[in-house]
């Protein structure tokens, strides 16, 4: 069964940076598409970014394009999310999951194929 452990969150001032990590286990990682999601207080969970199995193809929602960068280490079963120029509206708990598609529109109705981990909280102060 696919499992994920997210880490790297914390409190940062607006304009700062954080690097999140997502350690995966329990499934064939190197042929799986992985998505990053976030859930702000009082809001629904939303897709943020995704990365194809080889890491060559990535996708981002408009609100984070140019500021976030997703990458992966297949040897280490880990996906990363580098977050720069953080804004208060980026405040949320961030999760990763195995998903089935990473093309255009993936975040509209993400096809999540794994259970959610505990996530890691990112708080951006103004």
Buried (B, 14 or more C-beta within 10 A) or exposed (E): EBEBBBBBBEEBEEEBEBBBBBBBEEBEBEEBBBBBBBBBEEEEBBBBBBBBBEBEEBBBBEEBEEBBBBEBEBEEBBBBBBBBEBBEEBBBBBBBBBBEBBEEEBBEEBEBBBEBBEBBBBBBEE
